[in-house]
Amino acid sequence: MANFKDIIKSHPKVLVDFSAEWCGPCKVLGPILHEVKESMGEEVKIVKIDVDRNPELAGAYQIQGVPTMILFKEGAQVWRQSGVMPKNQIEQIIQSH
């Protein structure tokens, strides 16, 4: 868990994608987040967390459904949303924080 805290503090903005391999919408969100990373570059770090492999982390952040994205700014949670969102909407949220 300390490792995760290091990750979310390692970059000014970190978008964490809580997902699972069996989740259909998660498979849709993956390529969208890849495009977000390509267009935003160093402005944001994107991390994918498998809730089945990290149940204690999912519990700590009260992940009820996947995909759930949480945006951390300097280690603090500033935004969260469940479900798939379009690329431009995700980028606007990241830029607004």
C-alpha positions, 0 to 999 in steps of 0.5 A: 500500500505504501508503494501506491502512495509513492506512485500517486505522489510521484507525479503532480497529476496521477489518474488511476484506472481501477479495473478488472480483466473480466470487465467489458467497459474496462476493455473499452476504457483502456484504449481511450486512456492510452489516447489521453496519455498520448495527447497529454504526455507528461501532464499526467501519469496514468496507472491501471490497478486490477481490483482482483489482484489488489483487493485491499487497495480497492477496499481502501478507496471504496471501489464499488464498480469497475471501471472507476477512475480517480484523479490524484493531485500531489497525492490527494484525491481531487476527482472520481468517476465510475464508467467509461468517458470520452477522451475529451471529457477525461482530458478536460477534467485533468486540465481543470485540476 
